[in-house]
Structure formats: C-alpha cells, structure tokens
C-alpha cells in the first residue's frame, strides 16, 4: 500500500488502485453502493470538458509544462504536395503534444491572467508545488485513502484547489460547494495531510469563471464548515467499511414511500 506524498505522480498511476477518494466517497454518500461500485470499476470516459479542465489546471498551475505539452496547430493546405509535406514535418516535431484550438488557448490565457492579477489568488500560488498525490490509512476504518492536491504549500500549511465555475459569486459558489462536496473534499484532504505530515492544514478554493470577464474569487473553509465536511466523509468511510464489494451491491432495494419535499405545500394544486 502506498503511503506519503508523491510529487507530480502521473495521473494514470494515481487513478489506479482501490484507495478511497473523495469523488467515489461522494458518490457513495449521495447515491448508492451500486453507484460506488460502478465508479470504482468503471473506466473514466474522456470528454472535451474534461480535456479543457486538464488544460486549465496545467496552464495556471504548471505554465512551463503547459508550454511543452500543449500547442495550437497551424493550418496546412493538404490539397497540395507542399502542404502535405509541411503537415507531416510539423506532426513529426510536435506530435507528442496535445493540440488545442486557438479559441481555447486564448480563453486559458485570459483565465490565467485573471488568477495572477487577483491579489489573494496570486499570493496563494506564490510558493508551493502543483499536482501532489497523498496516500494514507484512515485510523478509524483502516481504509486506504488518497487525494490529489492541485497546489500544496508545506511551509505555510495550506493547500489550494482550483475550480472552474459558471459563477464565482459567494451565494452561487456556496451552493455549488454544497452540491459538489467541496466541504467534504476540504476536510478529507486536510485530514489526509495531517495523517501524513501531522499538523493542521487550511483549505482554499480559487474559483475562476470561464467566460468574460473571467472573474476570480478565493474561498477558505472555516472550522465549522470543515467539521461539516468531516462528518460527511467519515459517514461515507463507515458505509464503505460495511460493504462487501466482492460482487456488485444493490442500489435501492425494497419499496420506498414517496413523499413530497418540505417546500411543497399540501394544498398546492397542479394543473
């Protein structure tokens, strides 16, 4: 079993193994054991949105690697012999790189500029390292856990998660944080670092809007919210401990009583 921190571990290597991770635990907590099993054993399907997200993280957190790994391909007139030759020569020289459109490259540049122009976001990313994998064993359940830290500053005792969002406004992003498990993520990641390195750790999120004016907001998870997230991941680990994953578990067995949510008035009439 892996243990400790690994700097810049290849993501394919990080993604392997049956360690508990935030995304899968969130699935177990909000869906069912069957959904957890499917997430654990399923293959991640790549999408344009995921590919753009990877480029987004790389452009902001690892700009040198971004310049090496990403490129906007030129246009060649392959109807001509010369154009075909130029295209072949370009492919031989740059074929190892990931191609992106000029539009996406421009958007990524503007998002990166917006992050670095934001005083608090820029300070958070001033010292530290990107893409650090962490592995530890949960003391209560003895389950092996892992986390991928977007940005880790060991000297300051902070870690940062970079989020691309439709709206970085506090009222909207706060709802997204609850919807997507950001409180749980912060507590899970902080406790992982405490298990590996000891001490107390502070969780920050840098939210970046993906459309003009590419607004940026910085958020810190306070103690009460960290406790809320901790309760969530601890409950998920306990559920995981009780599962037998040797065979696919059921999703929602039994017959359930269907009741309206509390905000629906009993005298509401629907046409």
C-alpha positions as CSV (number, residue, x, y, z in Angstrom):
1,X,0.0,0.0,0.0
2,X,1.3,3.4,-0.9
3,X,1.9,5.9,1.9
4,X,3.0,9.6,2.0
5,X,3.3,12.3,-0.6
6,X,4.3,11.8,-4.3
7,X,5.2,14.9,-6.2
8,X,3.8,15.1,-9.8
9,X,2.7,11.5,-9.9
10,X,1.4,10.6,-13.3
11,X,-2.4,10.8,-13.1
12,X,-2.9,7.4,-14.7
13,X,-0.9,5.9,-11.9
14,X,-2.8,7.9,-9.3
15,X,-6.1,6.8,-10.7
16,X,-5.3,3.1,-10.2
17,X,-5.9,1.0,-7.1
18,X,-8.9,0.7,-4.7
19,X,-8.0,3.6,-2.4
20,X,-10.9,5.6,-1.2
21,X,-11.0,9.0,-2.9
22,X,-13.3,12.0,-2.5
23,X,-15.2,11.6,-5.8
24,X,-16.1,8.0,-5.1
25,X,-17.0,8.7,-1.5
26,X,-19.3,11.5,-2.6
27,X,-21.0,9.1,-4.9
28,X,-21.5,6.6,-2.1
29,X,-22.9,9.2,0.2
30,X,-25.3,10.7,-2.3
31,X,-26.3,7.8,-4.5
32,X,-25.9,4.1,-3.6
33,X,-23.3,1.3,-3.1
34,X,-24.1,0.2,-6.7
35,X,-23.0,3.6,-8.0
36,X,-19.9,3.5,-5.9
37,X,-19.1,0.0,-7.3
38,X,-19.6,1.3,-10.9
39,X,-17.4,4.3,-10.3
40,X,-14.7,2.2,-8.7
41,X,-14.6,-0.4,-11.5
42,X,-15.7,1.7,-14.5
43,X,-13.4,3.3,-17.0
44,X,-13.3,7.1,-17.0
45,X,-14.7,8.4,-20.3
46,X,-12.8,11.4,-21.6
47,X,-14.9,14.4,-22.8
48,X,-14.0,17.8,-24.3
49,X,-15.0,19.4,-21.0
50,X,-12.6,17.1,-19.0
51,X,-9.8,17.8,-21.6
52,X,-10.3,21.5,-21.2
53,X,-10.3,21.2,-17.4
54,X,-6.9,19.4,-17.6
55,X,-5.5,22.2,-19.8
56,X,-7.0,24.8,-17.4
57,X,-5.1,23.3,-14.4
58,X,-1.9,22.9,-16.4
59,X,-2.0,26.4,-17.8
60,X,-2.4,28.0,-14.4
61,X,-0.5,25.7,-12.0
62,X,2.2,24.4,-14.3
63,X,2.7,27.0,-17.1
64,X,6.1,25.6,-18.1
65,X,4.7,22.1,-18.6
66,X,1.7,23.7,-20.4
67,X,4.0,25.3,-23.0
68,X,5.7,21.9,-23.6
69,X,2.6,19.7,-23.7
70,X,0.0,21.9,-25.5
71,X,0.1,23.6,-28.8
72,X,-2.3,25.3,-31.3
73,X,-1.7,23.5,-34.6
74,X,-1.2,25.7,-37.7
75,X,-3.4,25.2,-40.8
76,X,-1.9,23.4,-43.8
77,X,-3.4,23.2,-47.2
78,X,-3.1,19.5,-47.6
79,X,-4.6,19.6,-51.1
80,X,-1.1,20.4,-52.2
81,X,2.1,18.3,-52.1
82,X,3.9,21.1,-50.2
83,X,1.1,21.4,-47.7
84,X,1.1,17.7,-47.0
85,X,4.9,17.7,-46.6
86,X,4.7,20.7,-44.2
87,X,1.9,18.9,-42.2
88,X,4.0,15.7,-41.9
89,X,7.0,17.6,-40.8
90,X,5.0,19.5,-38.2
91,X,3.5,16.3,-36.9
92,X,6.9,14.7,-36.6
93,X,8.2,17.6,-34.5
94,X,5.1,18.3,-32.4
95,X,3.2,15.0,-32.4
96,X,3.8,14.4,-28.7
97,X,1.9,17.5,-27.8
98,X,-1.8,17.9,-27.1
99,X,-3.5,20.1,-29.7
100,X,-6.0,22.8,-28.6
101,X,-7.9,25.4,-30.6
102,X,-6.8,29.0,-30.8
103,X,-10.1,29.9,-29.1
104,X,-9.4,27.6,-26.1
105,X,-5.8,28.8,-25.8
106,X,-6.9,32.4,-25.7
107,X,-9.5,31.6,-23.1
108,X,-7.0,29.8,-20.9
109,X,-4.5,32.7,-21.2
110,X,-7.2,35.1,-20.1
111,X,-8.2,32.9,-17.2
112,X,-4.6,32.5,-16.1
113,X,-4.0,36.3,-16.3
114,X,-7.2,36.8,-14.2
115,X,-5.9,34.5,-11.5
116,X,-2.5,36.0,-11.3
117,X,-4.0,39.5,-11.3
118,X,-6.1,38.6,-8.3
119,X,-4.0,39.6,-5.2
120,X,-5.1,36.8,-2.9
121,X,-5.1,34.1,-5.5
122,X,-1.7,35.1,-6.7
123,X,-0.3,35.0,-3.2
124,X,-1.7,31.6,-2.6
125,X,0.1,30.3,-5.7
126,X,3.4,32.1,-5.0
127,X,5.1,29.3,-3.1
128,X,4.4,25.6,-3.3
129,X,4.1,22.8,-5.8
130,X,1.4,21.5,-8.1
131,X,-0.2,18.1,-8.5
132,X,0.9,16.3,-5.4
133,X,-0.6,12.9,-4.6
134,X,-1.2,11.9,-1.0
135,X,-1.8,8.4,0.4
136,X,-2.7,7.4,4.0
137,X,-4.7,4.9,6.0
138,X,-7.8,6.1,7.9
139,X,-7.2,5.5,11.6
140,X,-10.8,4.5,12.4
141,X,-11.8,2.3,9.5
142,X,-8.2,1.3,8.4
143,X,-9.3,2.0,4.8
144,X,-6.5,3.2,2.4
145,X,-7.2,6.8,1.2
146,X,-5.8,9.1,-1.4
147,X,-6.1,12.7,-2.6
148,X,-4.7,14.8,-5.4
149,X,-3.7,18.2,-4.3
150,X,-3.8,20.9,-7.0
151,X,-1.4,23.1,-5.1
152,X,0.4,22.3,-1.8
153,X,2.4,24.8,0.3
154,X,4.0,22.7,3.0
155,X,5.7,25.6,4.7
156,X,2.6,27.6,5.1
157,X,0.3,24.6,5.9
158,X,-2.2,25.3,3.1
159,X,-3.5,23.5,0.1
160,X,-5.4,25.0,-2.8
161,X,-8.0,23.5,-5.1
162,X,-8.6,25.3,-8.5
163,X,-12.2,25.3,-9.6
164,X,-13.6,26.4,-13.0
165,X,-17.1,27.7,-12.4
166,X,-20.0,29.3,-14.2
167,X,-20.4,31.9,-11.4
168,X,-17.8,32.7,-8.7
169,X,-20.2,34.9,-6.7
170,X,-20.3,33.8,-3.0
171,X,-24.0,33.0,-3.0
172,X,-23.8,30.8,-6.1
173,X,-20.4,29.2,-5.4
174,X,-21.5,28.4,-1.8
175,X,-24.4,26.4,-3.3
176,X,-22.1,24.7,-5.7
177,X,-19.8,23.8,-2.8
178,X,-22.6,22.0,-1.1
179,X,-23.8,20.4,-4.3
180,X,-20.5,19.0,-5.4
181,X,-19.0,18.2,-2.0
182,X,-16.3,20.9,-1.6
183,X,-16.7,20.9,2.2
184,X,-16.2,17.2,2.3
185,X,-13.2,17.5,0.0
186,X,-11.6,20.1,2.1
187,X,-11.9,18.1,5.3
188,X,-10.8,14.9,3.6
189,X,-7.8,16.5,2.1
190,X,-6.8,18.3,5.3
191,X,-7.1,15.2,7.4
192,X,-5.1,13.3,4.9
193,X,-2.2,15.8,5.2
194,X,-2.5,15.6,9.0
195,X,-2.2,11.8,8.8
196,X,0.8,12.0,6.5
197,X,2.7,15.1,7.8
198,X,1.0,16.0,11.1
199,X,-0.1,19.5,12.0
200,X,-3.2,21.5,10.9
201,X,-4.0,22.4,7.3
202,X,-6.0,25.1,5.8
203,X,-8.2,24.5,2.7
204,X,-8.6,27.2,0.0
205,X,-10.5,27.3,-3.3
206,X,-9.8,29.5,-6.2
207,X,-12.9,29.8,-8.3
208,X,-12.4,31.1,-11.9
209,X,-15.3,31.9,-14.2
210,X,-14.8,30.5,-17.7
211,X,-16.5,33.4,-19.6
212,X,-15.6,37.2,-19.7
213,X,-14.7,38.9,-17.5
214,X,-13.1,35.7,-16.1
215,X,-13.9,36.8,-12.6
216,X,-11.9,35.2,-9.7
217,X,-12.8,34.6,-6.1
218,X,-10.9,33.0,-3.3
219,X,-12.6,31.0,-0.5
220,X,-11.4,29.4,2.7
221,X,-13.2,26.7,4.5
222,X,-13.7,27.8,8.1
223,X,-13.7,25.4,11.2
224,X,-17.4,24.8,11.4
225,X,-17.7,24.0,7.7
226,X,-14.6,21.8,7.9
227,X,-16.4,19.9,10.7
228,X,-19.5,19.5,8.4
229,X,-17.3,18.1,5.6
230,X,-15.5,15.8,8.1
231,X,-18.8,14.4,9.2
232,X,-19.7,13.7,5.6
233,X,-16.5,11.8,4.7
234,X,-16.5,9.9,7.9
235,X,-20.0,8.7,7.3
236,X,-19.0,7.7,3.7
237,X,-16.0,5.7,5.0
238,X,-18.2,3.9,7.6
239,X,-20.6,2.9,4.8
240,X,-17.7,1.8,2.7
241,X,-16.3,-0.3,5.6
242,X,-19.6,-2.1,5.9
243,X,-19.8,-3.0,2.2
244,X,-18.9,-6.3,0.6
245,X,-17.5,-5.3,-2.8
246,X,-16.7,-8.8,-3.9
247,X,-19.9,-8.6,-6.0
248,X,-21.9,-5.7,-7.3
249,X,-24.0,-4.4,-4.5
250,X,-27.7,-3.4,-4.9
251,X,-28.7,0.2,-5.4
252,X,-32.0,0.9,-3.8
253,X,-33.5,-2.4,-2.6
254,X,-37.0,-2.6,-1.2
255,X,-40.1,-0.4,-1.6
256,X,-39.8,3.2,-0.7
257,X,-42.5,5.6,0.5
258,X,-42.8,8.5,-1.9
259,X,-43.2,11.8,-0.1
260,X,-43.1,15.4,-1.3
261,X,-40.3,17.7,-0.2
262,X,-40.9,20.1,2.7
263,X,-41.2,23.1,0.4
264,X,-44.2,21.7,-1.4
265,X,-47.5,23.0,0.3
266,X,-50.1,20.3,0.9
267,X,-52.8,22.5,-0.7
268,X,-50.8,23.2,-3.9
269,X,-52.9,22.4,-7.0
270,X,-51.1,21.3,-10.1
271,X,-52.7,21.6,-13.5
